Amino acid sequence: MTDAATFPTGASVLRQLARWPAATLFLLCLLGWVPGFFSLPPLDRDESRFAQASKQMVETGNLVDIRFSEGARYNKPIGIYWLQSASAKIFGSPEHKEIWTYRVPSLVGGFLALLFAYWCARAFSSRETALLSASLLGATLLLTAEAKIATTDAVLLATVLAAQAVFLRIYLAARDPTRPQLKLGIVLAGWVAIAVGILIKGPVILAVLGVTCVAVSVWDRDWRWLKATRPGLGILLVAILVAPWAIAIGIESHGAFYQQSLGHDFGNKILGGQESHGALPGYFLLLSSVTLWPATILAVPGIVSGIAFRRNAATRYLLAWAGATWLLFEIVPTKLPHYILPAYPAIAMLGALWAMRPQSIEEPKGERIARIVACVQFFLVSLALAAVPIAAAWKFGSNVTPLIVIGVGAIFAMGTAAAIMLARRRVPAAALLGILAAVIAYPILTLGVAPNLSPIWISPRAADLIAKDGKPGDPPVVLAGYVEPSLVFLLGTNTHLENGRAAADLFADSGGLVLVEDHERQNFLSGLARRNAASSVADSLSGYDYSRGRFIHLTLYRVTPAPKATRSVE
């Protein structure tokens, strides 16, 4: 499938924007991703675990081992911690407490992913189509969320796209003798991306590239094109880049890293639903109406059109990439929404190819049905997203501000206009309106809604209470029951995480502040009584713990140790 010399209605805007693709994509990131980037508190649980481990790396100067609080954190390789700790060191204060400094690698990684998506699509399409592909990817709810938080997936996506762009070009050159062969430096750059991906998230990048190559090679019944990837030299380069830390952490942890990361974390995800995150196949398909939005406006028709044009080599590679990757993650028992992100670029590219086809081509019945399905799907999700600010304000008792009302109206208007354009088969215009709806929606959610949802921001409120009630000379705070990583990040590395009884034993002799959740309160108070220590209520708060999906109540106690002569000894 190729781009036509003349484009459908709405493509003139894309043609103008495509003159400055990097600047256009940067503006998209600025409008859609940056609002809330600096102001949102640390989120539970993954973001705060990554950020706290990176903070401890800065504090200790140990660039090999990975620690969270007093224990090891061996579920992911070192790459993201290096990036986050370097960012915190460069941009943060001496205390390294600003969560946004740990988010910078995700923001930069997300932007690089869009640039690599554009470069990947340019291997087989026009500037306009490539820009639309990257813009659709950048506007998705899932990538927008991942680019705002201090986790691995935005950076991982950049490495996947860089490697796929190289492998796709090698594949296309093998199918078209008129195409020039890639220079060795570019081929090796693809292998460098693989090495970085391994250091970021272990074997995930190998799995995505592997299933893509296997799927398209089986489809073609031809494996010879893989020789041009220079696998011998590439694997050697990956080993040279990865092996130094891989050997060092094995020695440092006495093999515990590989036992936990490969045996416990990775193995359990493949064999069963880890940490209550198991789900049946079809989970990502059901969730994609939301996580892929607004690219859903082109996704289903793009896939249907791609199947019809499967004789085209680039389309075949994209179908293998999207299909095999999607199937892989649907089969794996452990499922979290962000796992499917590496499949989204191929879907965005298939959708962009369909959108930029000339209208003079008669629309097949299958594509017409797919377009109607996409129209309904996109409109319903747009309507739901427009309702989220009102629903969130109602549930958590915050005010519906004029900004929210205006934003809700704009989201609904843009979403409706996009659906109407799609129904009229003005596809590029529909896609641009869909992206505009997203650019309006995300700042409303992160700036207009999230800051006013006070009940969900338990950790910042608790940290403020502890700062207010603390006294000079107090030992580090003990958390009993409520042990969310975000509060550890805000309070500091020396914060103790205990149950109620252990918290009482720890502070019975020294005194200090203990934050106790209600279900640990009785154990805590009885433990103090057993040790003849006293406590007084310094403060309390209630809120909604979104990690566990329930309302909780916390009490801040000041423990006063009993006189030494009256202390009991077990």
C-alpha positions as CSV (number, residue, x, y, z in Angstrom):
1,M,0.0,0.0,0.0
2,T,1.5,3.4,-1.0
3,D,0.5,7.0,-0.5
4,A,-1.2,8.8,-3.3
5,A,0.2,12.0,-4.8
6,T,-3.0,13.8,-3.8
7,F,-4.6,13.4,-0.4
8,P,-8.1,13.4,1.0
9,T,-9.7,16.5,2.6
10,G,-7.8,17.6,5.7
11,A,-4.4,16.4,4.5
12,S,-3.4,19.9,3.6
13,V,-3.0,20.7,7.3
14,L,-0.8,17.6,7.6
15,R,1.2,18.6,4.6
16,Q,2.0,22.0,6.2
17,L,2.9,20.4,9.6
18,A,5.0,17.8,8.0
19,R,7.5,20.5,6.9
20,W,8.6,20.6,10.5
21,P,7.9,17.1,11.9
22,A,10.2,17.3,15.0
23,A,8.8,20.7,16.0
24,T,5.2,19.5,15.5
25,L,5.8,16.4,17.6
26,F,7.5,18.5,20.3
27,L,4.5,20.8,20.4
28,L,2.2,17.8,20.7
29,C,4.2,16.6,23.7
30,L,4.3,20.0,25.2
31,L,0.5,20.4,25.1
32,G,-0.5,16.9,25.9
33,W,2.3,15.6,28.2
34,V,3.8,18.5,30.2
35,P,0.6,19.6,32.1
36,G,0.8,17.9,35.4
37,F,4.3,16.6,34.8
38,F,5.7,18.9,37.5
39,S,2.8,19.2,39.8
40,L,1.4,15.7,40.2
41,P,2.6,14.1,43.5
42,P,4.5,10.8,43.4
43,L,2.1,8.0,42.4
44,D,1.7,4.6,43.8
45,R,3.0,2.1,43.5
46,D,5.5,1.5,40.6
47,E,6.5,5.2,40.1
48,S,7.4,5.7,43.7
49,R,9.3,2.4,43.9
50,F,11.4,3.3,40.9
51,A,12.0,6.9,42.1
52,Q,12.9,5.9,45.7
53,A,15.3,3.2,44.4
54,S,16.9,5.8,42.1
55,K,17.1,8.3,45.0
56,Q,18.9,5.7,47.1
57,M,21.3,5.2,44.3
58,V,22.1,8.9,44.3
59,E,22.4,8.8,48.1
60,T,24.8,5.8,48.3
61,G,26.7,6.3,45.0
62,N,26.3,2.6,44.3
63,L,25.6,2.3,40.6
64,V,25.5,-1.5,40.6
65,D,23.1,-2.6,43.3
66,I,19.3,-1.6,43.4
67,R,17.7,-1.0,46.8
68,F,14.3,0.1,48.0
69,S,14.2,1.1,51.7
70,E,16.1,-1.6,53.5
71,G,15.6,-4.4,51.0
72,A,16.8,-5.3,47.5
73,R,14.7,-4.4,44.4
74,Y,15.7,-6.9,41.8
75,N,12.7,-7.1,39.5
76,K,14.1,-4.9,36.8
77,P,17.6,-4.2,35.4
78,I,19.7,-1.1,36.1
79,G,19.1,1.1,33.0
80,I,16.1,3.1,34.2
81,Y,17.7,3.7,37.6
82,W,20.8,5.1,36.0
83,L,18.8,7.5,33.9
84,Q,16.6,8.6,36.8
85,S,19.4,9.0,39.3
86,A,21.4,11.0,36.7
87,S,18.3,13.2,36.1
88,A,17.8,13.8,39.8
89,K,21.4,14.6,40.3
90,I,21.3,17.1,37.4
91,F,17.9,18.8,38.0
92,G,17.1,18.2,41.6
93,S,17.9,19.8,44.9
94,P,20.5,18.4,47.3
95,E,17.8,16.3,49.0
96,H,16.6,14.9,45.6
97,K,13.0,15.0,46.7
98,E,11.4,16.5,43.6
99,I,9.5,13.7,41.9
100,W,9.5,15.4,38.5
101,T,13.3,15.1,38.2
102,Y,12.8,11.3,38.2
103,R,10.2,11.6,35.4
104,V,12.5,13.4,33.0
105,P,13.8,10.2,31.4
106,S,10.2,9.1,30.6
107,L,9.4,12.4,29.1
108,V,12.5,12.4,26.9
109,G,12.0,8.7,26.1
110,G,8.5,9.3,25.0
111,F,9.6,12.1,22.7
112,L,12.3,9.9,21.2
113,A,9.8,7.2,20.7
114,L,7.7,9.6,18.5
115,L,10.8,10.6,16.5
116,F,11.7,7.0,15.9
117,A,8.1,6.3,15.0
118,Y,8.3,9.0,12.4
119,W,11.6,7.6,11.1
120,C,10.2,4.1,11.0
121,A,7.1,5.1,9.0
122,R,9.2,7.1,6.6
123,A,10.7,3.8,5.4
124,F,7.5,3.2,3.5
125,S,5.3,6.3,3.5
126,S,5.2,10.0,2.9
127,R,6.1,12.7,5.4
128,E,2.4,13.3,6.0
129,T,1.6,9.7,6.8
130,A,4.7,9.4,9.0
131,L,3.7,12.5,11.0
132,L,0.2,11.2,11.4
133,S,1.5,7.9,12.6
134,A,3.7,9.4,15.2
135,S,1.1,12.0,16.3
136,L,-1.5,9.3,16.8
137,L,0.9,7.3,19.0
138,G,1.8,10.4,21.0
139,A,-1.8,11.3,21.6
140,T,-2.8,7.8,23.0
141,L,-3.9,7.8,26.6
142,L,-1.4,5.1,27.4
143,L,1.7,6.7,26.1
144,T,0.6,10.1,27.6
145,A,0.3,8.5,31.0
146,E,3.7,6.6,30.7
147,A,5.5,9.8,29.6
148,K,4.4,11.6,32.7
149,I,5.6,9.0,35.3
150,A,8.9,7.7,36.5
151,T,8.7,4.1,35.1
152,T,10.3,2.1,32.3
153,D,7.8,1.9,29.5
154,A,8.2,5.2,27.6
155,V,12.0,4.6,27.5
156,L,11.5,1.0,26.5
157,L,9.2,2.0,23.7
158,A,11.9,4.3,22.3
159,T,14.3,1.4,22.1
160,V,11.7,-0.9,20.6
161,L,10.9,1.6,17.8
162,A,14.6,2.4,17.1
163,A,15.3,-1.4,16.7
164,Q,12.1,-2.0,14.7
165,A,12.8,0.9,12.3
166,V,16.2,-0.7,11.5
167,F,14.9,-4.3,11.1
168,L,11.9,-3.0,9.0
169,R,14.3,-1.3,6.6
170,I,16.4,-4.4,6.3
171,Y,13.3,-6.4,5.6
172,L,12.1,-4.0,2.9
173,A,15.5,-3.9,1.3
174,A,15.4,-7.7,1.0
175,R,12.0,-7.5,-0.7
176,D,12.9,-4.7,-3.0
177,P,16.2,-4.9,-4.9
178,T,16.0,-1.2,-5.8
179,R,16.3,-0.2,-2.2
180,P,19.8,0.7,-0.9
181,Q,21.2,-1.6,1.7
182,L,21.6,-0.1,5.2
183,K,25.0,1.1,6.2
184,L,26.7,-1.0,8.9
185,G,26.6,1.8,11.4
186,I,22.8,2.1,11.2
187,V,22.5,-1.7,11.6
188,L,24.7,-1.7,14.6
189,A,22.7,1.3,16.0
190,G,19.7,-1.0,16.0
191,W,21.6,-3.5,18.1
192,V,22.6,-0.7,20.5
193,A,18.9,0.0,20.9
194,I,18.4,-3.6,21.8
195,A,21.1,-3.5,24.4
196,V,19.6,-0.4,25.9
197,G,16.2,-2.0,25.9
198,I,17.6,-5.1,27.8
199,L,19.2,-2.8,30.4
200,I,15.8,-1.0,30.8
201,K,13.4,-4.0,31.0
202,G,15.3,-7.2,30.4
203,P,14.1,-9.6,27.7
204,V,10.9,-7.7,26.7
205,I,12.5,-6.0,23.7
206,L,13.9,-9.4,22.6
207,A,10.4,-10.9,22.8
208,V,8.8,-8.1,20.8
209,L,11.4,-8.2,18.0
210,G,11.6,-12.0,18.1
211,V,7.9,-12.6,17.6
212,T,7.8,-10.0,14.9
213,C,10.7,-11.5,12.9
214,V,9.4,-15.0,13.4
215,A,5.8,-14.1,12.3
216,V,6.8,-12.2,9.2
217,S,9.4,-14.9,8.2
218,V,6.9,-17.7,8.6
219,W,4.4,-15.7,6.6
220,D,6.9,-15.2,3.8
221,R,8.5,-18.6,4.2
222,D,11.8,-16.9,4.0
223,W,14.4,-16.4,6.8
224,R,17.3,-15.2,4.6
225,W,16.6,-11.5,5.1
226,L,17.7,-11.9,8.8
227,K,21.3,-12.4,7.6
228,A,21.5,-8.7,6.8
229,T,20.8,-7.8,10.4
230,R,24.4,-9.0,11.1
231,P,23.3,-11.2,14.0
232,G,26.8,-12.4,14.9
233,L,28.2,-8.9,15.2
234,G,25.0,-7.5,16.7
235,I,24.9,-10.1,19.5
236,L,28.5,-9.5,20.3
237,L,27.9,-5.8,20.6
238,V,24.9,-6.4,22.9
239,A,27.0,-8.6,25.1
240,I,29.8,-6.1,25.3
241,L,27.3,-3.4,26.4
242,V,25.2,-5.5,28.8
243,A,27.8,-7.9,30.3
244,P,29.7,-5.5,32.6
245,W,26.8,-4.7,34.7
246,A,25.3,-8.2,34.3
247,I,28.4,-9.7,35.8
248,A,28.8,-6.9,38.5
249,I,25.2,-7.4,39.8
250,G,25.7,-11.1,39.9
251,I,28.7,-10.7,42.1
252,E,27.2,-7.9,44.2
253,S,23.9,-9.8,44.9
254,H,25.5,-13.3,45.1
255,G,23.2,-14.4,42.3
256,A,20.0,-13.1,44.0
257,F,19.3,-10.6,41.2
258,Y,18.9,-13.4,38.6
259,Q,17.0,-15.6,41.0
260,Q,14.5,-12.8,41.7
261,S,14.3,-11.0,38.4
262,L,14.3,-14.0,36.0
263,G,13.0,-16.6,38.3
264,H,10.5,-14.7,40.5
265,D,9.5,-11.6,38.5
266,F,9.8,-12.7,34.8
267,G,9.1,-16.4,35.4
268,N,5.9,-15.8,37.5
269,K,4.6,-13.4,34.9
270,I,4.8,-16.1,32.2
271,L,3.6,-19.0,34.4
272,G,0.9,-17.2,36.4
273,G,-0.8,-14.0,37.3
274,Q,1.8,-12.2,39.4
275,E,0.7,-9.9,42.3
276,S,-3.0,-10.4,41.6
277,H,-2.6,-9.0,38.1
278,G,-3.7,-12.2,36.2
279,A,-6.3,-11.9,33.5
280,L,-7.7,-14.0,30.7
281,P,-6.8,-13.4,27.0
282,G,-8.8,-10.5,25.6
283,Y,-7.9,-8.2,28.5
284,F,-5.9,-5.8,26.3
285,L,-8.5,-5.9,23.5
286,L,-11.2,-4.8,26.0
287,L,-9.0,-2.1,27.4
288,S,-7.8,-0.8,24.1
289,S,-10.9,1.3,23.5
290,V,-9.6,3.6,26.3
291,T,-5.8,3.1,26.3
292,L,-5.5,3.5,22.5
293,W,-7.8,6.5,22.3
294,P,-7.8,8.7,20.2
295,A,-6.0,6.4,17.7
296,T,-9.0,4.2,17.9
297,I,-10.6,6.4,15.3
298,L,-8.3,4.8,12.7
299,A,-7.3,1.5,14.4
300,V,-10.0,-1.0,13.3
301,P,-10.2,0.3,9.7
302,G,-6.4,0.5,9.5
303,I,-6.1,-3.2,10.5
304,V,-8.9,-4.3,8.1
305,S,-7.3,-2.3,5.3
306,G,-3.9,-3.7,6.1
307,I,-5.2,-7.2,5.8
308,A,-6.6,-6.3,2.4
309,F,-3.2,-4.9,1.3
310,R,-1.1,-7.6,2.9
311,R,0.8,-8.3,-0.3
312,N,2.6,-5.0,0.4
313,A,5.8,-5.8,2.3
314,A,5.7,-2.9,4.7
315,T,2.0,-3.6,5.5
316,R,2.9,-7.3,6.1
317,Y,5.6,-6.3,8.5
318,L,3.3,-4.0,10.4
319,L,0.6,-6.7,10.7
320,A,3.2,-9.2,12.0
321,W,4.5,-6.6,14.5
322,A,1.1,-5.7,15.8
323,G,-0.5,-9.2,15.6
324,A,2.3,-11.2,17.1
325,T,3.1,-8.7,19.8
326,W,-0.6,-8.5,20.8
327,L,-1.0,-12.3,20.8
328,L,2.2,-12.6,22.9
329,F,0.9,-10.3,25.7
330,E,-2.6,-11.7,25.6
331,I,-1.2,-15.2,26.2
332,V,1.0,-14.2,29.1
333,P,-1.1,-14.6,32.3
334,T,0.1,-11.5,34.1
335,K,-1.4,-8.4,32.6
336,L,-1.1,-4.7,33.3
337,P,-2.4,-2.0,31.0
338,H,1.0,-0.7,29.9
339,Y,2.4,-4.1,28.8
340,I,0.7,-3.8,25.4
341,L,2.3,-0.4,24.5
342,P,5.0,-1.9,22.1
343,A,2.2,-3.0,19.8
344,Y,0.6,0.4,19.5
345,P,3.1,2.0,17.0
346,A,2.3,-0.6,14.3
347,I,-1.4,-0.1,14.8
348,A,-1.0,3.7,14.5
349,M,1.0,3.3,11.3
350,L,-1.7,1.0,9.8
351,G,-4.3,3.5,10.7
352,A,-2.3,6.4,9.2
353,L,-1.8,4.5,5.9
354,W,-5.6,3.9,5.7
355,A,-6.3,7.5,6.5
356,M,-4.1,8.9,3.7
357,R,-5.4,6.7,1.0
358,P,-7.1,8.8,-1.8
359,Q,-10.9,9.0,-1.6
360,S,-11.2,8.0,-5.2
361,I,-10.6,4.4,-4.3
362,E,-14.0,2.7,-3.7
363,E,-14.5,1.7,-0.1
364,P,-14.9,-2.0,0.3
365,K,-17.8,-3.3,2.5
366,G,-15.4,-4.6,5.1
367,E,-13.7,-1.2,5.5
368,R,-17.0,0.6,5.6
369,I,-18.2,-1.6,8.5
370,A,-14.9,-1.1,10.2
371,R,-15.2,2.7,9.8
372,I,-18.7,2.6,11.4
373,V,-17.4,0.5,14.3
374,A,-14.5,2.9,14.8
375,C,-16.9,5.9,14.7
376,V,-19.1,4.5,17.4
377,Q,-16.2,3.2,19.5
378,F,-14.4,6.6,19.4
379,F,-17.5,8.6,20.1
380,L,-18.5,6.5,23.2
381,V,-15.0,6.7,24.7
382,S,-14.9,10.5,24.0
383,L,-18.2,10.9,25.8
384,A,-16.9,8.8,28.7
385,L,-13.7,10.9,29.0
386,A,-15.7,14.1,28.9
387,A,-17.8,12.7,31.8
388,V,-14.7,11.7,33.9
389,P,-14.0,15.2,35.4
390,I,-17.6,15.6,36.5
391,A,-17.8,12.1,37.9
392,A,-14.5,12.4,39.8
393,A,-15.5,15.7,41.3
394,W,-18.8,14.2,42.5
395,K,-17.2,11.1,43.9
396,F,-14.5,12.9,45.9
397,G,-16.4,16.0,46.8
398,S,-14.4,18.5,44.9
399,N,-15.7,21.6,43.1
400,V,-16.7,21.6,39.4
401,T,-14.8,24.7,38.3
402,P,-15.5,26.8,35.2
403,L,-12.3,25.4,33.7
404,I,-13.7,21.9,34.0
405,V,-17.0,22.9,32.5
406,I,-15.3,24.5,29.5
407,G,-13.0,21.6,29.1
408,V,-15.7,19.0,29.2
409,G,-17.6,21.0,26.6
410,A,-14.5,21.2,24.4
411,I,-13.7,17.5,24.7
412,F,-17.3,16.6,23.8
413,A,-17.4,19.0,20.9
414,M,-14.1,17.9,19.4
415,G,-14.9,14.2,19.9
416,T,-18.3,14.6,18.3
417,A,-16.8,16.6,15.4
418,A,-14.2,13.9,14.8
419,A,-16.9,11.2,14.8
420,I,-18.9,13.1,12.3
421,M,-15.9,13.6,10.0
422,L,-15.2,9.9,10.1
423,A,-18.8,9.1,9.3
424,R,-18.5,11.4,6.3
425,R,-15.3,9.7,5.3
426,R,-13.2,12.8,5.8
427,V,-10.6,10.7,7.5
428,P,-7.5,12.9,7.9
429,A,-9.7,15.7,9.3
430,A,-11.3,13.2,11.7
431,A,-7.9,12.0,12.9
432,L,-6.7,15.6,13.5
433,L,-9.8,16.5,15.4
434,G,-9.4,13.3,17.5
435,I,-5.8,14.3,18.4
436,L,-7.1,17.8,19.3
437,A,-9.7,16.3,21.6
438,A,-6.9,14.4,23.4
439,V,-4.7,17.6,23.6
440,I,-7.7,19.3,25.3
441,A,-8.6,16.4,27.6
442,Y,-5.3,15.6,29.1
443,P,-4.5,19.0,30.6
444,I,-8.1,19.2,31.9
445,L,-7.6,15.9,33.8
446,T,-4.2,16.6,35.1
447,L,-4.5,20.4,35.9
448,G,-8.2,20.9,36.3
449,V,-9.3,17.7,38.0
450,A,-6.4,15.8,39.7
451,P,-5.2,18.7,42.0
452,N,-8.7,19.0,43.5
453,L,-9.1,15.3,44.4
454,S,-7.7,15.8,47.9
455,P,-8.9,12.4,49.2
456,I,-6.7,10.4,46.9
457,W,-3.5,12.3,47.7
458,I,-3.0,10.6,51.1
459,S,0.8,10.5,51.1
460,P,1.4,14.3,50.5
461,R,-1.2,15.1,53.2
462,A,0.4,12.6,55.6
463,A,3.9,14.0,54.9
464,D,2.6,17.5,55.7
465,L,1.1,16.4,59.0
466,I,4.4,14.7,60.0
467,A,6.4,17.8,59.1
468,K,4.0,19.9,61.1
469,D,4.0,17.7,64.2
470,G,7.6,16.7,64.1
471,K,10.1,17.9,66.7
472,P,13.9,18.4,66.5
473,G,15.7,15.1,67.5
474,D,12.8,12.9,66.5
475,P,13.9,9.5,65.0
476,P,12.7,8.6,61.5
477,V,9.0,8.0,61.3
478,V,7.5,4.6,61.5
479,L,4.6,3.6,59.1
480,A,2.3,0.9,60.3
481,G,-0.3,-0.5,57.9
482,Y,-0.1,2.4,55.4
483,V,3.2,1.6,53.7
484,E,2.7,3.0,50.3
485,P,6.0,3.8,48.5
486,S,5.0,7.4,47.7
487,L,5.1,8.2,51.4
488,V,8.5,6.6,51.8
489,F,9.7,8.7,48.9
490,L,8.4,11.9,50.5
491,L,9.6,11.1,54.0
492,G,13.0,9.7,53.2
493,T,15.0,6.5,52.9
494,N,15.2,5.9,56.7
495,T,11.5,5.7,57.1
496,H,10.5,2.4,58.9
497,L,7.8,0.1,57.4
498,E,6.4,-2.1,60.1
499,N,3.2,-3.7,61.4
500,G,1.5,-2.4,64.5
501,R,3.2,-4.6,67.0
502,A,6.7,-4.1,65.5
503,A,6.1,-0.3,65.4
504,A,5.3,-0.3,69.1
505,D,8.4,-2.4,69.9
506,L,10.6,-0.2,67.8
507,F,9.6,3.1,69.5
508,A,8.6,2.0,73.0
509,D,12.1,2.9,74.2
510,S,12.9,5.9,72.0
511,G,9.6,7.6,71.3
512,G,8.7,9.6,68.2
513,L,6.0,9.7,65.6
514,V,4.2,6.7,64.3
515,L,1.6,6.8,61.5
516,V,-0.9,4.0,62.0
517,E,-3.7,2.7,59.8
518,D,-6.9,1.7,61.6
519,H,-6.5,-2.0,61.1
520,E,-3.1,-2.0,62.8
521,R,-4.1,0.4,65.6
522,Q,-5.1,-2.2,68.2
523,N,-1.9,-4.2,67.7
524,F,0.0,-0.9,68.0
525,L,-1.7,0.3,71.2
526,S,-1.6,-3.1,72.9
527,G,2.1,-3.4,72.0
528,L,2.8,0.0,73.7
529,A,0.8,-1.1,76.8
530,R,2.8,-4.3,77.0
531,R,6.0,-2.2,77.0
532,N,4.6,0.4,79.5
533,A,5.0,3.2,76.9
534,A,2.4,5.9,76.3
535,S,1.0,7.6,73.2
536,S,-1.0,10.6,72.3
537,V,-2.9,11.4,69.1
538,A,-1.0,14.2,67.3
539,D,-3.2,14.3,64.1
540,S,-5.3,12.1,61.8
541,L,-6.6,12.0,58.3
542,S,-8.9,10.1,56.0
543,G,-8.7,9.4,52.3
544,Y,-9.1,7.0,49.4
545,D,-6.2,4.6,48.8
546,Y,-6.5,4.1,45.1
547,S,-3.8,1.4,45.1
548,R,-6.2,-0.8,47.2
549,G,-9.5,0.7,46.1
550,R,-10.9,1.6,49.5
551,F,-11.2,4.5,52.0
552,I,-8.8,4.4,54.9
553,H,-8.2,6.4,58.1
554,L,-4.7,7.1,59.5
555,T,-3.8,8.3,63.0
556,L,-0.5,10.0,63.8
557,Y,0.7,9.1,67.3
558,R,3.5,10.6,69.4
559,V,5.0,7.8,71.5
560,T,6.3,8.7,74.9
561,P,8.6,6.1,76.4
562,A,8.0,4.9,79.9
563,P,10.7,5.6,82.6
564,K,13.4,3.0,82.4
565,A,12.6,1.6,85.8
566,T,9.1,0.7,84.7
567,R,9.8,-0.8,81.3
568,S,8.9,-4.4,80.9
569,V,11.2,-6.8,79.2
570,E,10.0,-9.8,77.3
